[in-house]
């Protein structure tokens, strides 16, 4: 049973794969939340109020007014937020130590590998002002390797760790962009089946739609947006 949450959690968010991890988790857990837009193309991530809760100037972040001992808590980094919400609710993050270690392994695999490498693939294939063949090949090939790792893991499993978990939630936003990453799902039938399973979940569908209207339909399109996102300096 979902826990009782009387005050909504503030979700500092922009509709990206990392942001969608948390909107999906909140939807799956049935927790009330308010979306606080962080327009990363306009530089909202550098505002002092946001940096106070996310010092790495990256969304998502949350502020839970009903944190430990009933006191507010802020959490940044999407993996840490997923773990926090899993512990808070007892959902999608097993209490058994062996099962939890497996989930942590694949969560950290996403945080340290799948997300960053697929992000670089997106950058060099779609956004880089100069098409650099070496960079495109380097990251597209690494993305292909990672899909192969995931495909092998999913052989004989409905979800990454057997039962549905925060590991699946962490991966879905990135993996659903396989086409833009230059991948062919025919090479990865277990990933294709998992993607269909994931995308059929109503909470996943709702979480992905959160903030849909905020994003420019043309994506990251203006020179100003690209300067903010790809030319960031410490401020």
C-alpha positions in Angstrom: 0.0 0.0 0.0 1.3 3.5 -0.8 2.3 5.6 2.2 0.3 8.5 3.2 1.7 11.8 2.0 -0.3 14.8 3.0 1.9 17.5 1.4 3.1 17.3 -2.2 6.7 16.8 -3.1 8.3 19.6 -5.2 9.8 18.1 -8.3 12.4 20.4 -10.0 12.0 19.2 -13.5 12.5 19.5 -17.2 11.1 16.9 -19.7 14.4 15.0 -20.4 15.2 11.3 -19.8 16.8 12.2 -16.4 13.8 14.3 -15.3 11.4 11.5 -16.4 13.0 9.0 -14.1 11.5 10.9 -11.2 8.1 11.8 -12.7 7.7 8.1 -13.5 8.7 7.0 -10.0 6.3 9.5 -8.4 3.5 8.3 -10.6 4.3 4.7 -9.9 4.3 5.4 -6.2 1.1 7.4 -6.2 2.8 10.3 -4.4 1.4 13.8 -4.8 3.8 16.3 -6.3 4.2 19.7 -7.8 6.2 20.3 -10.9 8.7 23.2 -10.6 10.0 23.8 -14.1 13.7 24.3 -14.5 14.2 25.5 -18.0 17.7 24.2 -18.8 17.7 26.1 -22.1 17.2 29.4 -20.4 19.6 28.9 -17.5 17.2 28.2 -14.7 19.6 25.6 -13.3 22.1 28.4 -12.4 19.6 30.3 -10.2 20.7 30.5 -6.6 17.5 29.1 -5.2 18.0 26.0 -7.4 21.7 25.7 -6.6 20.9 25.6 -2.9 19.2 22.2 -3.5 21.2 21.0 -6.5 24.8 22.3 -6.3 25.8 20.5 -9.5 23.3 22.8 -11.4 21.5 19.8 -12.8 17.9 18.8 -12.6 16.0 16.8 -11.4 15.9 17.5 -7.7 13.2 17.2 -5.1 12.1 18.8 -1.9 10.0 16.4 0.3 8.2 18.4 3.0 7.6 15.1 4.8 11.1 13.8 5.0 12.8 11.8 7.7 11.3 12.5 11.2 8.7 14.6 9.4 11.2 17.3 8.5 11.8 18.6 5.0 14.6 17.1 2.9 16.1 18.0 -0.5 17.7 15.4 -2.7 19.6 15.9 -6.0 21.0 13.4 -8.5 18.3 11.2 -10.1 19.7 7.9 -8.8 19.8 9.2 -5.2 16.2 10.4 -5.6 15.1 7.0 -6.9 16.7 5.3 -3.9 15.2 7.8 -1.5 11.7 7.4 -2.8 12.1 3.6 -2.9 13.2 3.6 0.7 10.4 6.0 1.7 7.6 4.1 0.1 9.0 0.5 0.2 8.2 0.3 -3.5 10.4 -0.9 -6.4 13.5 -1.0 -4.2 13.7 -4.4 -2.4 14.5 -4.6 1.3 16.3 -7.9 0.9 20.1 -7.2 0.7 20.9 -9.5 -2.2 18.0 -8.2 -4.3 18.9 -4.6 -3.4 22.5 -5.0 -4.4 21.4 -6.2 -7.8 19.1 -3.2 -8.2 21.9 -0.9 -7.1 24.3 -2.5 -9.6 22.0 -1.8 -12.5 21.0 1.6 -11.3 24.7 2.6 -11.1 25.3 1.1 -14.5 22.6 3.4 -15.9 24.0 6.4 -14.0 27.6 5.8 -14.9 27.3 4.3 -18.3 24.0 4.1 -20.1 22.9 7.7 -19.4 26.2 9.5 -20.0 27.1 7.5 -23.1 23.7 7.8 -24.7 23.8 11.5 -23.9 27.1 11.9 -25.7 25.6 10.0 -28.6 22.7 12.4 -28.8 25.1 15.3 -28.6 27.4 14.3 -31.4 24.8 12.9 -33.7 22.2 15.6 -33.2 23.5 18.8 -31.7 27.2 19.3 -32.2 27.8 22.2 -34.6 30.5 20.2 -36.4 29.9 16.6 -37.4 33.0 14.8 -36.1 33.0 11.2 -37.5 35.3 9.8 -34.8 33.1 11.1 -32.0 29.9 9.9 -33.7 31.4 6.5 -34.3 32.9 6.3 -30.8 29.7 7.0 -28.9 27.3 5.2 -31.3 29.4 2.1 -31.0 29.6 2.4 -27.2 25.8 2.8 -27.2 25.5 -0.4 -29.2 27.7 -2.2 -26.7 25.5 -1.0 -23.8 22.3 -2.1 -25.5 24.0 -5.5 -26.0 24.8 -5.7 -22.2 21.2 -4.8 -21.4 19.8 -7.3 -24.0 21.8 -10.1 -22.4 20.7 -9.2 -19.0 17.0 -9.2 -20.1 17.2 -12.7 -21.6 14.8 -14.7 -19.5 13.8 -11.8 -17.3 10.7 -9.6 -17.6 12.5 -6.7 -16.0 16.2 -5.9 -15.4 16.4 -7.4 -12.0 13.5 -9.9 -12.4 10.9 -7.8 -10.6 10.1 -4.2 -11.7 12.4 -1.8 -9.9 14.0 1.6 -10.0 16.6 0.1 -12.3 14.0 -0.2 -15.0 12.7 3.3 -14.2 16.2 4.7 -14.5 16.8 3.2 -18.0 13.5 3.6 -19.8 13.8 7.4 -20.6 17.1 6.8 -22.3 16.4 3.5 -24.0 13.2 4.7 -25.7 15.4 7.0 -27.8 17.2 4.1 -29.5 16.4 5.3 -33.0 18.0 8.7 -32.6 21.0 6.9 -31.1 21.6 5.1 -34.4 20.5 1.7 -33.1 18.5 -1.2 -34.6 16.3 -3.0 -32.1 16.3 -6.1 -34.3 19.7 -6.7 -32.8 18.3 -6.5 -29.3 15.0 -8.5 -29.2 15.0 -8.7 -25.4 15.4 -5.0 -25.1 12.6 -4.5 -27.7 10.3 -6.7 -25.6 11.2 -4.9 -22.4 10.6 -1.5 -24.0 7.1 -2.7 -25.1 6.4 -3.9 -21.5 7.6 -0.7 -20.0 5.8 1.6 -22.3 2.5 -0.3 -21.6 2.7 0.7 -18.0 0.2 3.5 -17.3 2.4 5.2 -14.8 5.3 5.2 -17.3 3.1 6.8 -19.9 1.9 9.5 -17.4 5.5 10.2 -16.2 6.8 10.7 -19.7 4.0 13.1 -20.5 4.8 15.3 -17.5 5.8 18.7 -18.7 5.4 17.8 -22.4 4.1 21.3 -23.2 7.2 22.9 -21.7 9.6 21.6 -24.3 10.2 23.4 -27.6 8.8 21.1 -30.3 11.9 21.8 -32.3 14.1 20.6 -29.4 17.3 22.5 -28.5 17.2 24.8 -31.4 18.4 28.3 -30.8 22.1 29.4 -30.5 21.3 30.9 -27.1 19.9 27.5 -25.8 22.9 25.6 -27.1 25.3 28.1 -25.5 23.7 27.6 -22.1 23.6 23.8 -22.4 26.8 23.0 -24.1 29.1 25.9 -23.2 28.4 26.0 -19.5 31.0 27.5 -17.2 31.1 27.7 -13.4 29.1 30.6 -12.2 
